[in-house]
Every structure is written in C-alpha cells, then in structure tokens.
Amino acid sequence: MPTRRQSLAVGAGVLGSSLLAAPAVSATPLNSVVRTATAQEDAAQAAANYRQWRIGANKAGVVKSKNSFAAHPEFNYSLKNMKTIKFLQYEKQSWGINLGWTDDATDKTEKKVSRWFFTRRGEEGSSILYGEDIALGNGGGKSFLYYSERLLGINLDWSGTQKFEWQILGGKKGTVVKRDAPVAIFNTKANLFFIYFDRNRGGDIGWNDSTRWGTQLKKMAEKKAIELIKKELGA
C-alpha cells in the first residue's frame, strides 16, 4: 500500500502530465479586447446614425418594385429624412446635382413629392427586399440616380437607364422592406451610405465621407498638382 507521500507524488505526476497534454490557451490582451469593443460600439452607433430614412412615411404596407415612373403610380413613395425632418426631392441647384429638401413635412407636401420609386431584378409589383441590388429613381425622363464623380457636391448623376447599385439596409437580408421603417440607403459603387449632409454649396445631401466645399476645392487643387508633377516626371 503506497504511503501518503507516494500518493501525493503520483497525484502530482498525473496532474503535471494532464497539464502538458492540454492545449495551450493564449490570453487575449486586454487592450485588444477594449479596441474590439470600442469598434463594435462605434459601428453600432454609426449604423443607428445612417438609418435615417423612411420610405412612404406615415403609412403601413410594403415597398413595391416598378420599372418606370409612368407605371403603377401607387408604387411611388416619399423619402423622408429623420435628421432634417423633411422630404428629399428633385430641386434645381446652382452647384452639384439637382436634389434638395422640402420646406416642411406636411401631408400635402409629402403627396406632392412622392415621386421616388424602386426597381428590382424581378417581377414588377414584387416587394423590395433588404440587401438586394436595386435601382433608385425619381420622376420621369432621366429618372435613375447613379454614382458619378463630379467637381462639386455629391458624386451622383441621373441616367435614363436603370442602375442596380443601391441597397436598402436595416432589416434582415432577404426580408421585405416595409413603409415607414427606419432604413439606411447604401450605394454599392461608392461603397458608402447616402445621408443628409450640411453643405455650404448645393443641396444638403452626401455620403458618410463627404466634405464641404472648401475641402473639396483643396482636394481638387492637390490632385491637379499631383498630375502636373507626374507630367513633369514623364508619367
């Protein structure tokens, strides 16, 4: 029969061998955990900030697809922004693209500017789904908004053909977009969110990385200078 000392020695040996056999666990540095948590918090805050639109405000139902402005007037919608509490509309501008905001958010105004429509690669009259590529249109003629670089203002232009480079975000991907739900509008070409942006020139609309007029001019000057330098270097 082993003595108490021998039993302790055997126990220690078994414990030691089990520790050696166990996989090593690497501790995550505390500062890394803090950075991850902070990044997640920042992302959550940004997501809440970008979810600033309501399609067809103050009414129930789902958002439906159509291929042109002339078809199915019942599938025309308002775009209400909850930062400025006004509706986005076609509006002539001296600078940038012709987009602007209504003076108020009354029912009468909403009815007047409910000229936005959405087109999906599917049957006309089908429901718009979260996360799918769609076209975003307003009114007749060159209805469809698409990403296009310009000197001043948001990088957008109008097209007579559908441009499937927009997504509605804010719900589970593949589920239907409901009217009056808070949503984000995302452009896949720019890889940016479409938001209210306080400009000092042109319509107050932009991307989440937009800069004001003076900064845009500075960037233009820097770009021109770089091009001149490259030319001098024979590039």
Summary of the structure (lengths in Angstrom):
residues: 235
radius of gyration: 27.5
end to end distance: 89.4
largest distance: 99.9
contacts: 639
relative contact order: 0.14
helix: 29%
strand: 25%
